[in-house]
Amino acid sequence: MSETIATSDSRVASLPEAALVLCTRTDTIQEANAHACKTLGFERDRLPLFRTVVDTQIAKFMVFVDEIDTRGEAWTRQITFRRRSGAALRCELRGHKLENAPGHILLMIIDLDAMDRRARQTEIAELQSAGIDEWRRAETFFSELERRNQLILNAAGEGIYGLNAEGKTTFVNRAAQEMLGWTTEDLIGKDIHSIIHHHHLSGEFYPHYDCPIYKSFRYEQVNRIEDEVFWRKDGKPLRVEYISTPIYDHQILAGAVVIFRDITERKESEIKLKNAMQQVADLRDRLEQENEYLQAEINSERAHHAIIGASAATEQILARIDLVAETDATVLISGEPGTGKSLIASEIHQGSARRKRPLIHFNCSSVIPEAVEAELFGQVRGGPHAARQDKPGKLELAHGGTLFLDEVEELPPDIQGKLLHALQSKSVTRLGDTRERALDIRVIAATTVSNGRASAEAKLREALYMYLSVFPIACTPLRERPDDVPLLATHLLKLACKKLNRPLLAVTERTMQQLQNYAWPGNVREMRNVIERAAIISTGRKLHVEPLGATADSALTMDHVRTEAEIQLSIRANLVSALKATDGKVSGPQGAAALLEMRPTTVYSRIKAFAIKDHEWE
């Protein structure tokens, strides 16, 4: 191989053009003749690595090398070399693969600038020899050529303007003037950046040194920008995409030419499409959330499918439901836990014109305070609480339907104010978002505060209480309507037997009397648990109910003074009874805490303090 390269070296030295042998594997110039050294500005005995010659054109050169390797030879004018002085060398490259020297190619370099100079010198000589007539004909030709170039520039649909190395405008075509509203007198010789490109669309100042157009001739690079703004003479923004290209005069950087296109209409269409797609995505998310919610409601166990009872209090509630159901009035249902407030809300919704839309149930005490706002108002991905996806809140899910706020008095005060604003303005804004969404909802609220307005306002903001209590409905506790006990017990027994897959049990008069005499501190919710437990333990054909503790009569007549120890024993016994009624469940709407109207944390503390064991309530 060394003999082959040596032979090539002798051939390179004898070539009349600049030529060199390049090893593409080691990036070294193996040999260069005197013409090549002179053209590139290097000494023959100190040849550099080839990458310093090809500089930023390495990618194009690799494509050129691949073509040589494939075809055996190739030529190109697309690659610019870098002289030792740093000046660019426009050249024509001709490459040949050395068959007997793998990885070596012969490059012949023609200086295009020198060729152009020789061509111009030849033309000048010919013009001089042709005489004055030929010179005039050439002058006429070039004048005509310039005129045609101006016609082409002015006929172009894109805006085109040029600027020199100082940033001053040199020419502006007709399309640019029409799009921008500026005339050639306004722009020629002026700093065009400060006239049409001085600020971003956001209003932020746009300095010269950040402008890609100025970078074109300062760093000799082509810049394509797909979305920026030029400013018209009337002060209106013009959305544009443009390409900025440096221009040279005899290898000297002279400035840049900018070609731009008005994309305002396209951007507006993109924004409209984006908004439409966002609305579709929001609707899809909302429907998915509604579907999940409705499936959960369908699958959840319900003790009531209708309001059961024949007492005067129940009849009054039914009458008030009939009065308000067909309206869109806001309803505030008050009553102790377990008195059927959610059932009343469901009956009002089913009797309204909104029955085909969902009834969204939100228990204000079942969510930690930090998460209440996101659950009610929704959130966007990347917003507060590091949400991973967009999620509509309960207000959005209830759009077109009914929102049931259970235990509304448990809402944090700051959320109460925000909720009131959303209900009054009929709009909601998700956390982390700025876009308001319209709301069309009916609100039904429930509260365990049943001692009148003063007690309600102690926990509820007065303005929110006044908004919610347009039509109040008070639920009477079960101990005050014993006439409803037989109907409720029969209904709940049917549901329990069906659930347990057992034949319907008979209720004796004695058992019914036992149920009617009990005070039912947990109301219907407690009765459901008692009946279901009784259905489980009953072995015969009759319902057997375990002892229920204090009856309504004994609870009302017990007036003797008790010691502190007796009171503590009574509190302990009452807590054990609550745990029995709820099968040991403490928190949640059917837990012992709700039964005792206490916070779950307080119940857990008392269980620990009284050392209550599982076997005592199991």
N, C-alpha and C positions, 0 to 999 in steps of 0.2 A: 504493500500500500504506500510505503514511503517513497518508493520509486515512482509510483503513479502521481503522487502529490508533487514530487520534484519536477516531473515532466510538466505538470500543470503550471507550476511556478514559472517555468521558462516560457510557457505559452502566454501566461498572464503578462509577463514583462514585455513581450513582443507585440501585444495588442495595442492598436492606436487609440482605443477608448479607455476611459477609467474602468478598471476591472480589479476584482479581488476574489479570493477563494475563501469561503466561509464554512467552518465546521459547525453545523447546527446542533451537534451533541454537546460541544463544550462552549458554545457561544464565543468562539475565538476566530479572529481573522488570520488564516494561515499564511496568506500572501496577498500583497496589494502592489500594483504597479505604480510608477511615478505619477501617472495621471490621476489615479484614485487618491493617492496621498495628497496631491495638490488640491484636488476637488474637495476633499473632506477636511483638509487642514491638519493632517497628522504626519509624523515622521515615519519613515518606512521601518526603522529599527525599533520603534516604540508604538506598535499597533495596539489600540485599546480593545476592550471587550465590545462585541458588536451591539450589545444592548444600549451603550451610550450613543451609538450612531442612530439606531432606529427610534430611541426615546419613547414617546407616547404612542407610536404607531406599531407597537409590538403585536397587537392582535391582528391587524391587517397583514403584517408581514408573515405571521404564522399561516394565515390563509394562503398567501402567495407561495410559501414554502411547500404547503400541502399540494398545491397545483403543480409545482415543479416535480415533486416526488411522484405524482400520479401520471402526468403527461410527459415528463422528461425535460420540459422547458415551459417557460411562461414569461409574460411581460405585463407591466402595469405602470400607470402614472398616478395611482391613488395613494402612494406612500411618500411621505416627506421625511428626509433624513435630517439629522442635526449635525452641523459642522462643529469643529472643535471650539470655534469662537462663540458658539451658541446660536448662530443664525440658522434659519431653516433653509433646507436645500430641496427645492422642487426638482424632482428628477424622474426620468423614465428608467425603470429597471428591467433588465433582461436576464433571466436565470436559466442555467443549464445544469442538469444533474451529471455529476462525474460518475460514470458507471462503475469504474474500478476502485472508487473510493467512497464507500458507504458513508452517508451523513455529510458529504462535502458537496457544495454547489459552487458554480462559477457565476458571479454577478458582474454584469456590465452596467455602468452607471452613466447616464446621459444627463448633463445639467440642462434642464429645460429653460432656466432663466438665461443661461448663456446662449442656448439655441434661439430663444426669442430675440436676444440682442443681435445676434448675427442675422436673423431674419429681418429685423428692423433696419439694420445697417444695409442689408441687401436691397430692401425696399427703397430706402432713402437714395441709395446709389442709382437705382433704376429710375426713381422719380427725377433725380437731378439730370440723369442722362436723357430722360424723355423730354425735358424742356418744360417751359412754363405752361404750355397747353395741357400737358399731362398732369401737371401739378394742380391746375384749376379743376380738371375733371375729377381728380382724387378728392379735392376739397369739396366739390359738389356732392360727390358720393358720400363722404363722411357726414356732411351736413344733413343729407337725406337720411342717412342711417340714424343719426341722433334724433331727427324728427320722428322717424318710425318708432324708435325706442320710447320716446315720450308718448306717442299714440298708444303703444302697447301698455305702458304704465297707467295711463289714464283710462284705458279700456278694461283694466283688471278689476274684478269684483272685490278683491281684498284691498284693504288699506295698506299702502306702502309708503314709508318715509325713510330718509337716510339722515345720519348725523355723523359729524366728523369726530376726531379724537378728543376734541374739547367738549363734546356733548351738544354742539350747536347744530341746528337743523340745516340740511343742505338741499333737500327736495321733499315734496309731499305730493302724492298723486290725488286725482280727483275723488276717488272713493274714500280716501282718508279724510279729506276735507268735508265731504258730505256726512260721514258718520260722526265726526267729532264737532262739526260746526265751526271749526277754526279755518281761516283762510291762509294762503301762502304768506301774505303780508304779516299775519299774526305769528307765524312760526319760523319762517326762514331767518337764519342767523340768530335765533333765540335758543335758550336752554329749554328744550322741549320737555324734559323730565319735570321741571318745576311748573310747567303749564298743564300737562295732561296726565302726569303719573305721580303726583306729589303725595297722595294719601291712599291708604288701604280703604276697602269698603267699610271697615269697622270705624273709620275715622282716625286710625293710628297713622302718624307721620311716616312717610316712606323715604328714607334718606337715599342719596345717590349711590353710596357704596354698597347698598343692599340690592340695587336694581339689577336684574339679570341682563338687561340691555347693555348697561355700562360694563358689566363683566365680560360681555362678548368681545369688546375691543381692548379691554384692559388685560384679560387673561387669554385672549385669542381662542375663544371657544364658542361653539354654537349652542344656544339655549332655547329650548322649547317649553313654553309655559301654557298650561291648559286652562287656567282659570285665574284671571286677574281683572283689574278694572282700570280703564282710562276715564278721564273726566272731560265731559263735553264743555263747550263754551258757556252753555246755559246752566252749568253747575250740576247737571245730572250725571250719574255714573253710567258707563258703558261697559258691560261685561264682555271680555275679549279673551281669545286665545291667540298667541302669537309665537313667531320664531324670530330670533335675533341672530344674525350672522355677521361675523367680522368681514370687512372688505380691505383689500390691499392695493397699494399703488407702487409698482416697481419693488415688490417685496417689503414695502414699508406699510405698516398698519395705518390705515387712513380713517377708520371709523367703523360703522356698522349700518346694516340695512335691516329694517323691521317690517315684517309682513304680518298683518293682524286681521282677524275675522270677528264680526259681531256675533256673540253667542247668548245675548240677553234673552231672546225668546226661548232658546233651548234650555237655558238654566231655569227659567220660570216653569217650563214644562216639566223639568226634572224635579223641581220643588213640589209642584202639584202632584206629580206621580208619587213622590216620596210620602207626602202627606196622606194621599189616598191609600197607599200601601200600609202606612202606619195605622190609619183608621180601620182598615181591614184586619190588621194584626191585633189591634185592640179589641175589635168585635169578636175575633176568633178566640182570644184569650178569655174574654168575658163569658162567651158561650161555654167554653171548656170549664171555666170556674163554676158557672151556673149548673152545668151538667154534673160536675163532681159534687156540688152542694146538694142538688136534688137527689142524686143517688144515695148520698149519705143520709138524707132525710127519709128516703123510702126504706132504707135498710135499718134505720134506727128503730128501737122498740118504742111503741107508743101505748100508753095505758088507755087513752081515750080516743074514740073516733067521733064522738059527739058529746055535747054537754049533757050529763046525766043528773037528774034531780027533779023533785016536784015541790020543793019548799017555796015559800013566797020570795025568799032572797034569790033563788035560782031563776024563778019566773021573771023577776025584775031585771036580772042580768040579761036574760034572753030578749026581753023587750028592748033594752038599751042597745043590744047588738043589732036588732032589726032596724032601729032608728038610725044608727050611724053607718052601717055597713055599706050602703049604696052611695054614700058621700065620700069625699076625699079628706074629710076632717081628721085632724091629728087626735089620737086617743091616748089617754094615760090610764093604765090599769094598775090599781094598787091592791095590795093584799099580802098576807103572810106567805112564806114559802109553801109550795104544795097545794095552793088553792085553785090552780088551773088557769093562771094568767096567760101562759103560752097557748093553751087551748082556746081561750077567748080571742086572742089575737088571730089564730088560725081561722076561727069561725067568721071573724070580721072580714078577713082577706077573701075567704071563699064566697062571701056574700057580696063582694064588691065587683066593679067593672074590671078590676085588675087581676081577677082570678086566673087568667091564662098566663100571667107572668109570675115569677117566683116570689115567695115570701121568704126573705132572707132574715134568719134569726142570728142575732149577735148578743151573746151573754157578756155584758160589760165587766163582770167579775172573774171571768174564766181566763183572761189574758193578762199577762204581767203588764204593769203600767208602761214600760218602755216599748212594748210592742203594740199597744192599743192604737196609736196613731196610724201605724202602717196597716193594721188590720182594717181600720175604718176607711182610710183615705187612699190606700194603695201606695205603691212605690215603683220606681223605675230602676232598671238594672244599673248598678254602680252607684246608686244614691245612698242615703243614710242606711245604717245597719248592714252595709256591704251586700245589698241585694244582688242575687245572681241572675235574676230575670225580671222582666216587667210583670207586675202583679196588680190587678185591679182590687180595690178595697170593697168592703161590704156596701158602701154607698153606691158605687158603680154597678155592682152586681144586682142591686135592687132597682136599677133604672127601669122605669115602666111598671114596676111592681110595688111591693110593700117591704119596708124595713122595720123589723121588730127588735127594739133595743130592750133586752131583758136586764133587770137590775141596773137601770140607767144611773141610779145615784152613785154607783161605784166608779163612774168615769172620773179620771183626774180633772181638776178644775180647769187647767189650761186646754185640755181636749174638749171640755164642755163648750168653751168659748169658740173654738174653731169649728165644732160641730154645728153650733147655732148659726155661725156665719155661712157655712155651706148650705144649710137648710133654707136660710132666708134668701141667699143669692141664687139658689137652685143651680149651683155649680160646685165642682170639686177639683182640686189640684193634687196629683200624686206627689208623694215625698220625692224630692230630687228633680221634679219636673217644673216647668213654668207654664205649661199649657193647661188652661181650664177646660173641663169637660162638663157639658150640660147635664143636669139632673132632673128627672121627673119621677119623684117617689112619694109614696104616702108613708107617714111615720106612725107606728104604734109603739109606745113605750110602756114598760112595766117597772114597778118599784115595790120593794117590800116595806117602804115607809108608808104606814097607813093611819097615822095619827093627825092627818090634816096638813094644811099648807105650811104652817110654821115648821113642822118636823121635816117636810120635804125640802123646804128652802134651806135647812141647815146643811144639807148635803148637796143640793142642786143650786146652781146659779139662778137667781130670781128670773132673769130674762129667759133662760132655757126652760125653767118650770112653767112660766107663763105661755111659752110657745107650745109646750107639749100638752098642757092640760086644757085643751080646747073642749074636749068631751071626756070627762072622767068616768071611770067605771070602777067601783069598789067591790072587791071579792070578799064575801063573808066567810070567816073560818068555819071549818066543818063542825066544830063543837057547838056553834050557834045555829046550825041547821040540821038537827038530828033526823028530821023527816027525810033527808036525802040519803042517809046511811043505808037503808035497805036496798034502794035502787042501785046505789054505787057498789055495795058489796056484791050484789047479784051480778052486775055487769063485770066487775073485776074478777069474780070467780070464774065466769065463762072464759074470759081471756086467759087466766092462769091455767085452767084445765086444758084449753086448746094448746097453749104453749108447751105444757108438760105432757101432752098426749095422754090425758087421763079422762075417764068418763066424768060427766058433770056431777059434782057432789051436792048433797042436800044441805041446806042451812036450817038448823033447828031454831025454834023460837027463843030458846035460852041463849044460843050463840048470837042470834041477832040482837037480843037485849044486851048482851055483853058488849057487842060492837057499838051500840047506840049510847051506852053509858060511859064509854071511854072518851077522854078529853081530846084525843087526836092532836097532839102538839105539832105533829108533822103533816097534818091535814090529809088530803087525798093521796099524796105521795107515800106517806107512812101506811095508809090503809092498803095500798097496792102491795107493798112489801109484806105486810101482815097476812093478807089473803093468800099471796103466793106461797109464803112459808107454810101457812096452814094447809094448803093444798098438797104440799110436799110431804108433810108429816102425817096427814090423815090416811089411815090404813083401811078404814071401812068405806061405807057409802055416804057417811055424813062428814061435814066439815068440822074439824076440831081446831079451835083457836087457843093458843097458849094464853096464860094470864097476861093482861095488858097493863098492869100497874094501876095507878090512880085513876078513878073514874071521874066523869065530869062533876057528879054531885059531891063526891068526897073532896075534889080539888077546890070546889067553891065553898064548902062548909068548914074546912080545916082552918081553925083560927087560934089553936092553942100555941103558946110560946114554946119555941124549941131552942135547945142549946146550940152552941157553935158546932160541937161535935156531931149533933143530929143533922144540922144543916149541911155539913161537909159530907156526911154519909148519904144524905138525900141527893146532893149534887152528884156524888159518885154513882149512886144507883140510877139517876136520870141519864148520866152519860153512858152507862152500860146498856140501858134500855135503847138509847139512840143507836149505839153500835149494833145491837141486836136487830133493830128495825132496818138497818142499812147494810147488814152482813159485813160489818167492819169497815165499810167504805167511809172515809172522812171527808175528802174534798169533792168538788163537783156538785152539780145541781141536785143529785140524789144522795148526797153524802150526809154524814152525821152533822157536819158543820152547818149545812143549810137547814137541817131539821131543827137544830138548836139555835139558829140565827146567830151564829158565832163565826169568827174567822177560823179557817183550817189550822193556822199556826197555834191559835189559842187552844183548840181541841187537842192537838198533838201534845201541847205542854201539859194539859190536865191529865191526859192518859199517862204520861210519864210521872207526873206528880202523885197521882192516885195509885200508881203501880198496877194498872189494869192489864191483866193477861188475856191472851186470845181465847183461852178455854172458857172465860167468863161470859163471852157473848156468842161463841160459836154454837 
